[in-house]
Amino acid sequence: MLRRQLFTAVKVTVALLVLLGGLYPAAVWAVGQVAFSHQADGSFVTSNGKAVGSSLIGQSFSDKDGNPIPKYFQPRPSEHGYDATNSGGSNLGPSNPKLIDAVRQRVLAYRQFNGLAGAAGVPVDAVTESGSGLDPDISVANALDQAPRVAKERGFPVATVTELVDSHTDGRAWGVLGEKTVNVLDLNLALDKLNG
């Protein structure tokens, strides 16, 4: 009897291994390549024939010392410096004094960097990290707050940069979920094209 049960267990294990370790992953891969090949291959963004990033992963637009470059739109803060191999948030709760202090400092820095008044409202996504720390998008409000700084640095009229933000705004997911967003990498590449 034990022998029969052992033989059945081995057969079930082999069958599940083939099904779940081979056939199912192969089917998912095939569907991904046929229906969603750009996303399945990493959603790489190219400029002048060279991959410069992914539209699904945020990246830093800062100098070698880690200072944000004023002529570029800036993404959300990242706990791990946009390192895709070490993604994650700070995991600090909303009442944690470290998080409250960090957000206060980011609000002051955001207002100063973008030339906003001391009492100006600041979009939440400008001073808080996403859960992964790799969010490629910012809110439209965040982009519009940054537009005057970017326009000044590049010598463009503010209206030109604002129109660029509008043309790179993505709608809500399925038309109802979340808010409208702007992909920072796509927007910054469009700015570079305007500069020639």
Secondary structure as UniProt FT lines:
FT   HELIX           2..18
FT   HELIX           19..23
FT   HELIX           24..35
FT   HELIX           37..40
FT   TURN            41..42
FT   STRAND          44..47
FT   TURN            48..49
FT   STRAND          50..54
FT   TURN            55..56
FT   TURN            64..65
FT   TURN            70..71
FT   TURN            79..82
FT   HELIX           84..86
FT   TURN            94..95
FT   HELIX           97..114
FT   TURN            118..119
FT   HELIX           124..127
FT   STRAND          137..139
FT   HELIX           140..154
FT   HELIX           158..167
FT   STRAND          169..170
FT   TURN            174..176
FT   STRAND          181..183
FT   HELIX           184..195
//
